[in-house]
């Protein structure tokens, strides 16, 4: 009877561990908790060695544009790059200038990623000349 309780406690501990790692990596938490309960350390190793999901990576890329800022030329306050109106002084910006700034930021980001890939010797094929101004 004590052996059964040992396996139950063992399964619950690994279920929580797998669930935590699955949440951090953007995977289905419930599925990994069940696998953690049934397989124990094997499931924990599998989820621990797996990569983050594409959903998490896309969220990180979208967050970069959300965090990009510029200085308002009228009041010198820091505002978001995509802002059409300064939240401090109320000045309205030309939408074409704003979209151009966002496009330039995206091109800069692509070029920067290509340089980082070259430095890390990754085999990403990015046509850098396509994005140069």
Helices and strands as residue ranges (DSSP letters): H 2-25, H 29-39, H 41-49, H 54-67, E 69-71, E 78-80, H 95-119, G 128-131
